[in-house]
């Protein structure tokens, strides 16, 4: 049997309780770099520079749009400490 690497768990906790501002909490034990947020659909997010999010830190992102749950998705892109890049999509 070959060694198969374990799946990498998504490090984000998506906080929807304060809409229209949404939180992304880094629930991992590593610093996430080059974090970039975009909205696919009718919603929009203000322009921003890539962020660095420390373990346990929450970043708050204002997202505009009517009925985001109907036609929009949040895309989060980041790099781990080893430089590998990931993309995660969440529904509102």
PyMOL Python script that loads the backbone (N, CA, C, O; Angstrom):
from pymol import cmd

cmd.read_pdbstr("""\
ATOM      1  N   UNK A   1       0.845  -1.173   0.000  1.00  0.00           N
ATOM      2  CA  UNK A   1       0.000   0.000   0.000  1.00  0.00           C
ATOM      3  C   UNK A   1       0.897   1.245   0.000  1.00  0.00           C
ATOM      4  O   UNK A   1       1.889   1.296   0.728  1.00  0.00           O
ATOM      5  N   UNK A   2       0.549   2.242  -0.813  1.00  0.00           N
ATOM      6  CA  UNK A   2       1.333   3.473  -0.864  1.00  0.00           C
ATOM      7  C   UNK A   2       0.819   4.460   0.173  1.00  0.00           C
ATOM      8  O   UNK A   2      -0.335   4.399   0.597  1.00  0.00           O
ATOM      9  N   UNK A   3       1.693   5.364   0.567  1.00  0.00           N
ATOM     10  CA  UNK A   3       1.285   6.413   1.506  1.00  0.00           C
ATOM     11  C   UNK A   3       0.459   7.450   0.764  1.00  0.00           C
ATOM     12  O   UNK A   3       0.919   8.041  -0.212  1.00  0.00           O
ATOM     13  N   UNK A   4      -0.736   7.662   1.220  1.00  0.00           N
ATOM     14  CA  UNK A   4      -1.630   8.655   0.627  1.00  0.00           C
ATOM     15  C   UNK A   4      -1.728   9.812   1.607  1.00  0.00           C
ATOM     16  O   UNK A   4      -2.063   9.607   2.773  1.00  0.00           O
ATOM     17  N   UNK A   5      -1.440  11.033   1.147  1.00  0.00           N
ATOM     18  CA  UNK A   5      -1.530  12.161   2.074  1.00  0.00           C
ATOM     19  C   UNK A   5      -2.978  12.387   2.521  1.00  0.00           C
ATOM     20  O   UNK A   5      -3.924  12.173   1.763  1.00  0.00           O
ATOM     21  N   UNK A   6      -3.117  12.818   3.749  1.00  0.00           N
ATOM     22  CA  UNK A   6      -4.443  13.150   4.262  1.00  0.00           C
ATOM     23  C   UNK A   6      -4.980  14.377   3.544  1.00  0.00           C
ATOM     24  O   UNK A   6      -4.212  15.229   3.098  1.00  0.00           O
ATOM     25  N   UNK A   7      -6.286  14.465   3.435  1.00  0.00           N
ATOM     26  CA  UNK A   7      -6.900  15.640   2.828  1.00  0.00           C
ATOM     27  C   UNK A   7      -6.610  16.863   3.694  1.00  0.00           C
ATOM     28  O   UNK A   7      -6.555  16.774   4.920  1.00  0.00           O
ATOM     29  N   UNK A   8      -6.427  17.989   3.042  1.00  0.00           N
ATOM     30  CA  UNK A   8      -6.189  19.249   3.738  1.00  0.00           C
ATOM     31  C   UNK A   8      -7.536  19.854   4.106  1.00  0.00           C
ATOM     32  O   UNK A   8      -8.305  20.200   3.209  1.00  0.00           O
ATOM     33  N   UNK A   9      -7.850  19.994   5.391  1.00  0.00           N
ATOM     34  CA  UNK A   9      -9.148  20.564   5.775  1.00  0.00           C
ATOM     35  C   UNK A   9      -9.204  22.060   5.465  1.00  0.00           C
ATOM     36  O   UNK A   9      -8.226  22.782   5.655  1.00  0.00           O
ATOM     37  N   UNK A  10     -10.346  22.504   4.993  1.00  0.00           N
ATOM     38  CA  UNK A  10     -10.536  23.928   4.718  1.00  0.00           C
ATOM     39  C   UNK A  10     -10.327  24.693   6.019  1.00  0.00           C
ATOM     40  O   UNK A  10     -10.953  24.366   7.027  1.00  0.00           O
ATOM     41  N   UNK A  11      -9.454  25.711   6.019  1.00  0.00           N
ATOM     42  CA  UNK A  11      -9.124  26.407   7.265  1.00  0.00           C
ATOM     43  C   UNK A  11     -10.103  27.516   7.650  1.00  0.00           C
ATOM     44  O   UNK A  11      -9.934  28.151   8.691  1.00  0.00           O
ATOM     45  N   UNK A  12     -11.113  27.756   6.831  1.00  0.00           N
ATOM     46  CA  UNK A  12     -11.980  28.919   7.041  1.00  0.00           C
ATOM     47  C   UNK A  12     -13.282  28.572   7.744  1.00  0.00           C
ATOM     48  O   UNK A  12     -13.888  27.528   7.500  1.00  0.00           O
ATOM     49  N   UNK A  13     -13.692  29.478   8.624  1.00  0.00           N
ATOM     50  CA  UNK A  13     -15.028  29.480   9.192  1.00  0.00           C
ATOM     51  C   UNK A  13     -15.709  30.719   8.606  1.00  0.00           C
ATOM     52  O   UNK A  13     -15.258  31.842   8.828  1.00  0.00           O
ATOM     53  N   UNK A  14     -16.790  30.512   7.862  1.00  0.00           N
ATOM     54  CA  UNK A  14     -17.500  31.605   7.190  1.00  0.00           C
ATOM     55  C   UNK A  14     -18.597  32.099   8.125  1.00  0.00           C
ATOM     56  O   UNK A  14     -19.532  31.359   8.430  1.00  0.00           O
ATOM     57  N   UNK A  15     -18.491  33.343   8.581  1.00  0.00           N
ATOM     58  CA  UNK A  15     -19.427  33.913   9.559  1.00  0.00           C
ATOM     59  C   UNK A  15     -20.435  34.779   8.822  1.00  0.00           C
ATOM     60  O   UNK A  15     -20.085  35.796   8.223  1.00  0.00           O
ATOM     61  N   UNK A  16     -21.693  34.358   8.875  1.00  0.00           N
ATOM     62  CA  UNK A  16     -22.762  35.035   8.127  1.00  0.00           C
ATOM     63  C   UNK A  16     -23.673  35.878   9.030  1.00  0.00           C
ATOM     64  O   UNK A  16     -24.607  36.508   8.533  1.00  0.00           O
ATOM     65  N   UNK A  17     -23.424  35.901  10.326  1.00  0.00           N
ATOM     66  CA  UNK A  17     -24.333  36.513  11.304  1.00  0.00           C
ATOM     67  C   UNK A  17     -24.428  38.032  11.238  1.00  0.00           C
ATOM     68  O   UNK A  17     -25.355  38.608  11.809  1.00  0.00           O
ATOM     69  N   UNK A  18     -23.493  38.699  10.555  1.00  0.00           N
ATOM     70  CA  UNK A  18     -23.442  40.165  10.570  1.00  0.00           C
ATOM     71  C   UNK A  18     -23.612  40.772   9.181  1.00  0.00           C
ATOM     72  O   UNK A  18     -23.061  41.833   8.887  1.00  0.00           O
ATOM     73  N   UNK A  19     -24.382  40.089   8.326  1.00  0.00           N
ATOM     74  CA  UNK A  19     -24.599  40.578   6.958  1.00  0.00           C
ATOM     75  C   UNK A  19     -25.134  42.007   7.008  1.00  0.00           C
ATOM     76  O   UNK A  19     -25.977  42.325   7.847  1.00  0.00           O
ATOM     77  N   UNK A  20     -24.649  42.865   6.117  1.00  0.00           N
ATOM     78  CA  UNK A  20     -23.921  42.603   4.887  1.00  0.00           C
ATOM     79  C   UNK A  20     -22.394  42.553   5.038  1.00  0.00           C
ATOM     80  O   UNK A  20     -21.678  42.544   4.037  1.00  0.00           O
ATOM     81  N   UNK A  21     -21.891  42.519   6.278  1.00  0.00           N
ATOM     82  CA  UNK A  21     -20.459  42.308   6.483  1.00  0.00           C
ATOM     83  C   UNK A  21     -20.282  40.857   6.932  1.00  0.00           C
ATOM     84  O   UNK A  21     -20.926  40.401   7.877  1.00  0.00           O
ATOM     85  N   UNK A  22     -19.401  40.146   6.240  1.00  0.00           N
ATOM     86  CA  UNK A  22     -19.198  38.728   6.493  1.00  0.00           C
ATOM     87  C   UNK A  22     -17.798  38.504   7.032  1.00  0.00           C
ATOM     88  O   UNK A  22     -16.862  39.211   6.660  1.00  0.00           O
ATOM     89  N   UNK A  23     -17.654  37.521   7.908  1.00  0.00           N
ATOM     90  CA  UNK A  23     -16.359  37.223   8.502  1.00  0.00           C
ATOM     91  C   UNK A  23     -15.754  35.949   7.948  1.00  0.00           C
ATOM     92  O   UNK A  23     -16.455  34.983   7.648  1.00  0.00           O
ATOM     93  N   UNK A  24     -14.440  35.969   7.821  1.00  0.00           N
ATOM     94  CA  UNK A  24     -13.672  34.771   7.484  1.00  0.00           C
ATOM     95  C   UNK A  24     -12.670  34.562   8.603  1.00  0.00           C
ATOM     96  O   UNK A  24     -11.723  35.335   8.750  1.00  0.00           O
ATOM     97  N   UNK A  25     -12.879  33.523   9.387  1.00  0.00           N
ATOM     98  CA  UNK A  25     -11.976  33.232  10.499  1.00  0.00           C
ATOM     99  C   UNK A  25     -11.018  32.123  10.095  1.00  0.00           C
ATOM    100  O   UNK A  25     -11.428  31.078   9.589  1.00  0.00           O
ATOM    101  N   UNK A  26      -9.738  32.370  10.326  1.00  0.00           N
ATOM    102  CA  UNK A  26      -8.725  31.349  10.082  1.00  0.00           C
ATOM    103  C   UNK A  26      -8.768  30.377  11.261  1.00  0.00           C
ATOM    104  O   UNK A  26      -8.252  30.670  12.340  1.00  0.00           O
ATOM    105  N   UNK A  27      -9.389  29.222  11.042  1.00  0.00           N
ATOM    106  CA  UNK A  27      -9.545  28.225  12.092  1.00  0.00           C
ATOM    107  C   UNK A  27      -8.388  27.226  12.126  1.00  0.00           C
ATOM    108  O   UNK A  27      -8.456  26.219  12.831  1.00  0.00           O
ATOM    109  N   UNK A  28      -7.332  27.502  11.369  1.00  0.00           N
ATOM    110  CA  UNK A  28      -6.184  26.599  11.330  1.00  0.00           C
ATOM    111  C   UNK A  28      -5.094  27.067  12.292  1.00  0.00           C
ATOM    112  O   UNK A  28      -5.243  28.076  12.981  1.00  0.00           O
ATOM    113  N   UNK A  29      -4.004  26.315  12.323  1.00  0.00           N
ATOM    114  CA  UNK A  29      -2.866  26.659  13.176  1.00  0.00           C
ATOM    115  C   UNK A  29      -1.740  27.317  12.389  1.00  0.00           C
ATOM    116  O   UNK A  29      -0.652  27.527  12.926  1.00  0.00           O
ATOM    117  N   UNK A  30      -1.988  27.646  11.120  1.00  0.00           N
ATOM    118  CA  UNK A  30      -0.947  28.263  10.309  1.00  0.00           C
ATOM    119  C   UNK A  30      -1.397  29.613   9.756  1.00  0.00           C
ATOM    120  O   UNK A  30      -2.590  29.856   9.573  1.00  0.00           O
ATOM    121  N   UNK A  31      -0.433  30.477   9.496  1.00  0.00           N
ATOM    122  CA  UNK A  31      -0.710  31.772   8.898  1.00  0.00           C
ATOM    123  C   UNK A  31      -1.004  31.572   7.417  1.00  0.00           C
ATOM    124  O   UNK A  31      -0.252  30.900   6.712  1.00  0.00           O
ATOM    125  N   UNK A  32      -2.097  32.157   6.953  1.00  0.00           N
ATOM    126  CA  UNK A  32      -2.491  32.051   5.554  1.00  0.00           C
ATOM    127  C   UNK A  32      -2.137  33.369   4.866  1.00  0.00           C
ATOM    128  O   UNK A  32      -2.444  34.450   5.371  1.00  0.00           O
ATOM    129  N   UNK A  33      -1.490  33.263   3.713  1.00  0.00           N
ATOM    130  CA  UNK A  33      -0.964  34.445   3.029  1.00  0.00           C
ATOM    131  C   UNK A  33      -1.640  34.643   1.682  1.00  0.00           C
ATOM    132  O   UNK A  33      -2.236  33.724   1.120  1.00  0.00           O
ATOM    133  N   UNK A  34      -1.530  35.861   1.185  1.00  0.00           N
ATOM    134  CA  UNK A  34      -2.085  36.207  -0.131  1.00  0.00           C
ATOM    135  C   UNK A  34      -3.570  35.852  -0.200  1.00  0.00           C
ATOM    136  O   UNK A  34      -4.049  35.347  -1.215  1.00  0.00           O
ATOM    137  N   UNK A  35      -4.284  36.119   0.876  1.00  0.00           N
ATOM    138  CA  UNK A  35      -5.717  35.816   0.934  1.00  0.00           C
ATOM    139  C   UNK A  35      -6.457  36.843   0.092  1.00  0.00           C
ATOM    140  O   UNK A  35      -6.296  38.050   0.272  1.00  0.00           O
ATOM    141  N   UNK A  36      -7.261  36.349  -0.819  1.00  0.00           N
ATOM    142  CA  UNK A  36      -7.996  37.198  -1.759  1.00  0.00           C
ATOM    143  C   UNK A  36      -9.441  36.742  -1.774  1.00  0.00           C
ATOM    144  O   UNK A  36      -9.712  35.543  -1.841  1.00  0.00           O
ATOM    145  N   UNK A  37     -10.375  37.685  -1.711  1.00  0.00           N
ATOM    146  CA  UNK A  37     -11.797  37.380  -1.674  1.00  0.00           C
ATOM    147  C   UNK A  37     -12.464  37.969  -2.908  1.00  0.00           C
ATOM    148  O   UNK A  37     -12.196  39.113  -3.276  1.00  0.00           O
ATOM    149  N   UNK A  38     -13.325  37.197  -3.544  1.00  0.00           N
ATOM    150  CA  UNK A  38     -14.102  37.661  -4.692  1.00  0.00           C
ATOM    151  C   UNK A  38     -15.504  37.082  -4.592  1.00  0.00           C
ATOM    152  O   UNK A  38     -15.723  36.055  -3.948  1.00  0.00           O
ATOM    153  N   UNK A  39     -16.441  37.749  -5.231  1.00  0.00           N
ATOM    154  CA  UNK A  39     -17.815  37.260  -5.268  1.00  0.00           C
ATOM    155  C   UNK A  39     -18.157  36.930  -6.717  1.00  0.00           C
ATOM    156  O   UNK A  39     -17.922  37.734  -7.619  1.00  0.00           O
ATOM    157  N   UNK A  40     -18.711  35.747  -6.929  1.00  0.00           N
ATOM    158  CA  UNK A  40     -19.180  35.315  -8.231  1.00  0.00           C
ATOM    159  C   UNK A  40     -20.699  35.426  -8.208  1.00  0.00           C
ATOM    160  O   UNK A  40     -21.344  34.821  -7.352  1.00  0.00           O
ATOM    161  N   UNK A  41     -21.277  36.182  -9.125  1.00  0.00           N
ATOM    162  CA  UNK A  41     -22.718  36.393  -9.169  1.00  0.00           C
ATOM    163  C   UNK A  41     -23.020  37.874  -9.121  1.00  0.00           C
ATOM    164  O   UNK A  41     -22.186  38.695  -9.503  1.00  0.00           O
ATOM    165  N   UNK A  42     -24.206  38.222  -8.653  1.00  0.00           N
ATOM    166  CA  UNK A  42     -24.626  39.627  -8.675  1.00  0.00           C
ATOM    167  C   UNK A  42     -24.055  40.446  -7.524  1.00  0.00           C
ATOM    168  O   UNK A  42     -24.116  41.675  -7.568  1.00  0.00           O
ATOM    169  N   UNK A  43     -23.509  39.815  -6.512  1.00  0.00           N
ATOM    170  CA  UNK A  43     -22.916  40.539  -5.388  1.00  0.00           C
ATOM    171  C   UNK A  43     -21.586  41.163  -5.752  1.00  0.00           C
ATOM    172  O   UNK A  43     -21.002  40.852  -6.791  1.00  0.00           O
ATOM    173  N   UNK A  44     -21.109  42.049  -4.884  1.00  0.00           N
ATOM    174  CA  UNK A  44     -19.809  42.679  -5.128  1.00  0.00           C
ATOM    175  C   UNK A  44     -19.091  42.920  -3.805  1.00  0.00           C
ATOM    176  O   UNK A  44     -19.713  43.115  -2.760  1.00  0.00           O
ATOM    177  N   UNK A  45     -17.766  42.900  -3.883  1.00  0.00           N
ATOM    178  CA  UNK A  45     -16.901  43.142  -2.740  1.00  0.00           C
ATOM    179  C   UNK A  45     -15.972  44.293  -3.120  1.00  0.00           C
ATOM    180  O   UNK A  45     -15.530  44.362  -4.267  1.00  0.00           O
ATOM    181  N   UNK A  46     -15.663  45.203  -2.182  1.00  0.00           N
ATOM    182  CA  UNK A  46     -14.760  46.307  -2.510  1.00  0.00           C
ATOM    183  C   UNK A  46     -13.377  45.797  -2.908  1.00  0.00           C
ATOM    184  O   UNK A  46     -12.939  44.735  -2.465  1.00  0.00           O
ATOM    185  N   UNK A  47     -12.703  46.572  -3.749  1.00  0.00           N
ATOM    186  CA  UNK A  47     -11.325  46.240  -4.103  1.00  0.00           C
ATOM    187  C   UNK A  47     -10.478  46.188  -2.837  1.00  0.00           C
ATOM    188  O   UNK A  47     -10.685  46.971  -1.910  1.00  0.00           O
ATOM    189  N   UNK A  48      -9.533  45.269  -2.806  1.00  0.00           N
ATOM    190  CA  UNK A  48      -8.654  45.141  -1.646  1.00  0.00           C
ATOM    191  C   UNK A  48      -7.335  44.514  -2.080  1.00  0.00           C
ATOM    192  O   UNK A  48      -7.235  43.918  -3.152  1.00  0.00           O
ATOM    193  N   UNK A  49      -6.351  44.656  -1.245  1.00  0.00           N
ATOM    194  CA  UNK A  49      -5.065  44.011  -1.505  1.00  0.00           C
ATOM    195  C   UNK A  49      -5.073  42.649  -0.824  1.00  0.00           C
ATOM    196  O   UNK A  49      -5.814  42.443   0.137  1.00  0.00           O
ATOM    197  N   UNK A  50      -4.261  41.722  -1.308  1.00  0.00           N
ATOM    198  CA  UNK A  50      -4.194  40.418  -0.638  1.00  0.00           C
ATOM    199  C   UNK A  50      -3.827  40.581   0.837  1.00  0.00           C
ATOM    200  O   UNK A  50      -3.027  41.443   1.199  1.00  0.00           O
ATOM    201  N   UNK A  51      -4.422  39.743   1.675  1.00  0.00           N
ATOM    202  CA  UNK A  51      -4.255  39.843   3.124  1.00  0.00           C
ATOM    203  C   UNK A  51      -3.426  38.691   3.675  1.00  0.00           C
ATOM    204  O   UNK A  51      -3.282  37.651   3.032  1.00  0.00           O
ATOM    205  N   UNK A  52      -2.887  38.886   4.865  1.00  0.00           N
ATOM    206  CA  UNK A  52      -2.261  37.833   5.650  1.00  0.00           C
ATOM    207  C   UNK A  52      -3.176  37.629   6.859  1.00  0.00           C
ATOM    208  O   UNK A  52      -3.505  38.585   7.560  1.00  0.00           O
ATOM    209  N   UNK A  53      -3.582  36.391   7.098  1.00  0.00           N
ATOM    210  CA  UNK A  53      -4.522  36.105   8.185  1.00  0.00           C
ATOM    211  C   UNK A  53      -3.865  35.093   9.132  1.00  0.00           C
ATOM    212  O   UNK A  53      -3.597  33.951   8.758  1.00  0.00           O
ATOM    213  N   UNK A  54      -3.619  35.537  10.350  1.00  0.00           N
ATOM    214  CA  UNK A  54      -2.969  34.706  11.367  1.00  0.00           C
ATOM    215  C   UNK A  54      -3.953  33.678  11.932  1.00  0.00           C
ATOM    216  O   UNK A  54      -5.165  33.855  11.802  1.00  0.00           O
ATOM    217  N   UNK A  55      -3.457  32.621  12.548  1.00  0.00           N
ATOM    218  CA  UNK A  55      -4.341  31.640  13.175  1.00  0.00           C
ATOM    219  C   UNK A  55      -5.289  32.307  14.179  1.00  0.00           C
ATOM    220  O   UNK A  55      -4.857  33.111  15.005  1.00  0.00           O
ATOM    221  N   UNK A  56      -6.560  31.975  14.104  1.00  0.00           N
ATOM    222  CA  UNK A  56      -7.559  32.526  15.011  1.00  0.00           C
ATOM    223  C   UNK A  56      -8.065  33.906  14.638  1.00  0.00           C
ATOM    224  O   UNK A  56      -9.034  34.381  15.229  1.00  0.00           O
ATOM    225  N   UNK A  57      -7.438  34.559  13.676  1.00  0.00           N
ATOM    226  CA  UNK A  57      -7.831  35.913  13.269  1.00  0.00           C
ATOM    227  C   UNK A  57      -9.044  35.857  12.339  1.00  0.00           C
ATOM    228  O   UNK A  57      -9.195  34.930  11.543  1.00  0.00           O
ATOM    229  N   UNK A  58      -9.907  36.874  12.459  1.00  0.00           N
ATOM    230  CA  UNK A  58     -11.068  37.006  11.583  1.00  0.00           C
ATOM    231  C   UNK A  58     -10.933  38.288  10.776  1.00  0.00           C
ATOM    232  O   UNK A  58     -10.648  39.351  11.327  1.00  0.00           O
ATOM    233  N   UNK A  59     -11.138  38.185   9.476  1.00  0.00           N
ATOM    234  CA  UNK A  59     -11.195  39.372   8.630  1.00  0.00           C
ATOM    235  C   UNK A  59     -12.656  39.589   8.269  1.00  0.00           C
ATOM    236  O   UNK A  59     -13.402  38.638   8.033  1.00  0.00           O
ATOM    237  N   UNK A  60     -13.051  40.853   8.232  1.00  0.00           N
ATOM    238  CA  UNK A  60     -14.445  41.210   7.951  1.00  0.00           C
ATOM    239  C   UNK A  60     -14.515  41.849   6.576  1.00  0.00           C
ATOM    240  O   UNK A  60     -13.765  42.775   6.269  1.00  0.00           O
ATOM    241  N   UNK A  61     -15.429  41.344   5.750  1.00  0.00           N
ATOM    242  CA  UNK A  61     -15.537  41.779   4.362  1.00  0.00           C
ATOM    243  C   UNK A  61     -16.965  42.252   4.096  1.00  0.00           C
ATOM    244  O   UNK A  61     -17.912  41.478   4.233  1.00  0.00           O
ATOM    245  N   UNK A  62     -17.124  43.547   3.708  1.00  0.00           N
ATOM    246  CA  UNK A  62     -18.464  44.008   3.338  1.00  0.00           C
ATOM    247  C   UNK A  62     -18.812  43.510   1.934  1.00  0.00           C
ATOM    248  O   UNK A  62     -18.033  43.669   0.994  1.00  0.00           O
ATOM    249  N   UNK A  63     -19.981  42.912   1.812  1.00  0.00           N
ATOM    250  CA  UNK A  63     -20.412  42.386   0.515  1.00  0.00           C
ATOM    251  C   UNK A  63     -21.793  42.946   0.203  1.00  0.00           C
ATOM    252  O   UNK A  63     -22.740  42.764   0.969  1.00  0.00           O
ATOM    253  N   UNK A  64     -21.892  43.623  -0.922  1.00  0.00           N
ATOM    254  CA  UNK A  64     -23.143  44.237  -1.363  1.00  0.00           C
ATOM    255  C   UNK A  64     -23.887  43.283  -2.289  1.00  0.00           C
ATOM    256  O   UNK A  64     -23.271  42.501  -3.013  1.00  0.00           O
ATOM    257  N   UNK A  65     -25.205  43.353  -2.261  1.00  0.00           N
ATOM    258  CA  UNK A  65     -25.991  42.566  -3.205  1.00  0.00           C
ATOM    259  C   UNK A  65     -27.344  42.198  -2.642  1.00  0.00           C
ATOM    260  O   UNK A  65     -27.526  42.052  -1.433  1.00  0.00           O
ATOM    261  N   UNK A  66     -28.286  42.053  -3.555  1.00  0.00           N
ATOM    262  CA  UNK A  66     -29.632  41.637  -3.183  1.00  0.00           C
ATOM    263  C   UNK A  66     -29.743  40.121  -3.308  1.00  0.00           C
ATOM    264  O   UNK A  66     -29.377  39.553  -4.337  1.00  0.00           O
ATOM    265  N   UNK A  67     -30.236  39.481  -2.285  1.00  0.00           N
ATOM    266  CA  UNK A  67     -30.497  38.044  -2.296  1.00  0.00           C
ATOM    267  C   UNK A  67     -29.272  37.233  -2.717  1.00  0.00           C
ATOM    268  O   UNK A  67     -29.335  36.435  -3.651  1.00  0.00           O
ATOM    269  N   UNK A  68     -28.162  37.448  -2.016  1.00  0.00           N
ATOM    270  CA  UNK A  68     -26.903  36.768  -2.330  1.00  0.00           C
ATOM    271  C   UNK A  68     -27.052  35.249  -2.324  1.00  0.00           C
ATOM    272  O   UNK A  68     -26.408  34.557  -3.113  1.00  0.00           O
ATOM    273  N   UNK A  69     -27.898  34.731  -1.438  1.00  0.00           N
ATOM    274  CA  UNK A  69     -28.072  33.276  -1.335  1.00  0.00           C
ATOM    275  C   UNK A  69     -28.657  32.682  -2.613  1.00  0.00           C
ATOM    276  O   UNK A  69     -28.493  31.490  -2.878  1.00  0.00           O
ATOM    277  N   UNK A  70     -29.327  33.497  -3.394  1.00  0.00           N
ATOM    278  CA  UNK A  70     -29.972  33.009  -4.605  1.00  0.00           C
ATOM    279  C   UNK A  70     -28.998  32.868  -5.772  1.00  0.00           C
ATOM    280  O   UNK A  70     -29.093  31.915  -6.546  1.00  0.00           O
ATOM    281  N   UNK A  71     -28.055  33.817  -5.905  1.00  0.00           N
ATOM    282  CA  UNK A  71     -27.263  33.809  -7.145  1.00  0.00           C
ATOM    283  C   UNK A  71     -25.786  34.160  -6.985  1.00  0.00           C
ATOM    284  O   UNK A  71     -25.132  34.485  -7.976  1.00  0.00           O
ATOM    285  N   UNK A  72     -25.243  34.106  -5.775  1.00  0.00           N
ATOM    286  CA  UNK A  72     -23.840  34.497  -5.598  1.00  0.00           C
ATOM    287  C   UNK A  72     -23.082  33.487  -4.740  1.00  0.00           C
ATOM    288  O   UNK A  72     -23.660  32.789  -3.907  1.00  0.00           O
ATOM    289  N   UNK A  73     -21.783  33.432  -4.970  1.00  0.00           N
ATOM    290  CA  UNK A  73     -20.872  32.585  -4.195  1.00  0.00           C
ATOM    291  C   UNK A  73     -19.671  33.408  -3.772  1.00  0.00           C
ATOM    292  O   UNK A  73     -19.264  34.334  -4.474  1.00  0.00           O
ATOM    293  N   UNK A  74     -19.108  33.071  -2.634  1.00  0.00           N
ATOM    294  CA  UNK A  74     -17.883  33.698  -2.165  1.00  0.00           C
ATOM    295  C   UNK A  74     -16.717  32.793  -2.551  1.00  0.00           C
ATOM    296  O   UNK A  74     -16.722  31.603  -2.237  1.00  0.00           O
ATOM    297  N   UNK A  75     -15.723  33.352  -3.227  1.00  0.00           N
ATOM    298  CA  UNK A  75     -14.496  32.616  -3.556  1.00  0.00           C
ATOM    299  C   UNK A  75     -13.371  33.171  -2.699  1.00  0.00           C
ATOM    300  O   UNK A  75     -13.154  34.381  -2.653  1.00  0.00           O
ATOM    301  N   UNK A  76     -12.657  32.284  -2.022  1.00  0.00           N
ATOM    302  CA  UNK A  76     -11.516  32.668  -1.194  1.00  0.00           C
ATOM    303  C   UNK A  76     -10.295  31.940  -1.743  1.00  0.00           C
ATOM    304  O   UNK A  76     -10.311  30.723  -1.927  1.00  0.00           O
ATOM    305  N   UNK A  77      -9.251  32.695  -1.996  1.00  0.00           N
ATOM    306  CA  UNK A  77      -8.002  32.140  -2.528  1.00  0.00           C
ATOM    307  C   UNK A  77      -6.890  32.462  -1.546  1.00  0.00           C
ATOM    308  O   UNK A  77      -6.855  33.570  -1.010  1.00  0.00           O
ATOM    309  N   UNK A  78      -5.978  31.525  -1.293  1.00  0.00           N
ATOM    310  CA  UNK A  78      -4.895  31.763  -0.337  1.00  0.00           C
ATOM    311  C   UNK A  78      -3.727  30.846  -0.627  1.00  0.00           C
ATOM    312  O   UNK A  78      -3.823  29.902  -1.410  1.00  0.00           O
ATOM    313  N   UNK A  79      -2.617  31.154   0.030  1.00  0.00           N
ATOM    314  CA  UNK A  79      -1.427  30.303  -0.018  1.00  0.00           C
ATOM    315  C   UNK A  79      -1.090  29.860   1.397  1.00  0.00           C
ATOM    316  O   UNK A  79      -1.176  30.632   2.352  1.00  0.00           O
ATOM    317  N   UNK A  80      -0.703  28.587   1.502  1.00  0.00           N
ATOM    318  CA  UNK A  80      -0.246  28.051   2.785  1.00  0.00           C
ATOM    319  C   UNK A  80       1.205  28.446   2.993  1.00  0.00           C
ATOM    320  O   UNK A  80       1.835  29.024   2.107  1.00  0.00           O
ATOM    321  N   UNK A  81       1.733  28.130   4.174  1.00  0.00           N
ATOM    322  CA  UNK A  81       3.113  28.495   4.508  1.00  0.00           C
ATOM    323  C   UNK A  81       4.130  27.842   3.577  1.00  0.00           C
ATOM    324  O   UNK A  81       5.225  28.372   3.388  1.00  0.00           O
ATOM    325  N   UNK A  82       3.775  26.681   2.986  1.00  0.00           N
ATOM    326  CA  UNK A  82       4.699  26.014   2.056  1.00  0.00           C
ATOM    327  C   UNK A  82       4.591  26.559   0.632  1.00  0.00           C
ATOM    328  O   UNK A  82       5.286  26.087  -0.268  1.00  0.00           O
ATOM    329  N   UNK A  83       3.720  27.555   0.424  1.00  0.00           N
ATOM    330  CA  UNK A  83       3.575  28.184  -0.880  1.00  0.00           C
ATOM    331  C   UNK A  83       2.487  27.597  -1.753  1.00  0.00           C
ATOM    332  O   UNK A  83       2.171  28.169  -2.796  1.00  0.00           O
ATOM    333  N   UNK A  84       1.900  26.465  -1.361  1.00  0.00           N
ATOM    334  CA  UNK A  84       0.846  25.872  -2.179  1.00  0.00           C
ATOM    335  C   UNK A  84      -0.403  26.756  -2.147  1.00  0.00           C
ATOM    336  O   UNK A  84      -0.729  27.364  -1.128  1.00  0.00           O
ATOM    337  N   UNK A  85      -1.088  26.809  -3.285  1.00  0.00           N
ATOM    338  CA  UNK A  85      -2.237  27.708  -3.448  1.00  0.00           C
ATOM    339  C   UNK A  85      -3.538  26.919  -3.417  1.00  0.00           C
ATOM    340  O   UNK A  85      -3.618  25.801  -3.926  1.00  0.00           O
ATOM    341  N   UNK A  86      -4.563  27.526  -2.806  1.00  0.00           N
ATOM    342  CA  UNK A  86      -5.874  26.877  -2.672  1.00  0.00           C
ATOM    343  C   UNK A  86      -6.987  27.847  -3.031  1.00  0.00           C
ATOM    344  O   UNK A  86      -6.819  29.064  -2.959  1.00  0.00           O
ATOM    345  N   UNK A  87      -8.124  27.289  -3.418  1.00  0.00           N
ATOM    346  CA  UNK A  87      -9.314  28.063  -3.729  1.00  0.00           C
ATOM    347  C   UNK A  87     -10.487  27.355  -3.072  1.00  0.00           C
ATOM    348  O   UNK A  87     -10.631  26.137  -3.183  1.00  0.00           O
ATOM    349  N   UNK A  88     -11.327  28.128  -2.386  1.00  0.00           N
ATOM    350  CA  UNK A  88     -12.497  27.569  -1.703  1.00  0.00           C
ATOM    351  C   UNK A  88     -13.704  28.412  -2.040  1.00  0.00           C
ATOM    352  O   UNK A  88     -13.629  29.640  -2.039  1.00  0.00           O
ATOM    353  N   UNK A  89     -14.797  27.775  -2.322  1.00  0.00           N
ATOM    354  CA  UNK A  89     -16.050  28.471  -2.649  1.00  0.00           C
ATOM    355  C   UNK A  89     -17.072  28.184  -1.567  1.00  0.00           C
ATOM    356  O   UNK A  89     -17.248  27.042  -1.143  1.00  0.00           O
ATOM    357  N   UNK A  90     -17.754  29.253  -1.119  1.00  0.00           N
ATOM    358  CA  UNK A  90     -18.803  29.105  -0.101  1.00  0.00           C
ATOM    359  C   UNK A  90     -20.087  29.748  -0.594  1.00  0.00           C
ATOM    360  O   UNK A  90     -20.052  30.733  -1.331  1.00  0.00           O
ATOM    361  N   UNK A  91     -21.203  29.200  -0.192  1.00  0.00           N
ATOM    362  CA  UNK A  91     -22.504  29.754  -0.530  1.00  0.00           C
ATOM    363  C   UNK A  91     -22.975  30.667   0.591  1.00  0.00           C
ATOM    364  O   UNK A  91     -22.635  30.462   1.757  1.00  0.00           O
ATOM    365  N   UNK A  92     -23.755  31.669   0.233  1.00  0.00           N
ATOM    366  CA  UNK A  92     -24.301  32.569   1.233  1.00  0.00           C
ATOM    367  C   UNK A  92     -25.518  31.945   1.867  1.00  0.00           C
ATOM    368  O   UNK A  92     -26.135  32.547   2.745  1.00  0.00           O
TER     369      UNK A  92
END
""", "prot")
cmd.dss("prot")
cmd.show_as("cartoon", "prot")
cmd.util.cbc("prot")
cmd.orient("prot")
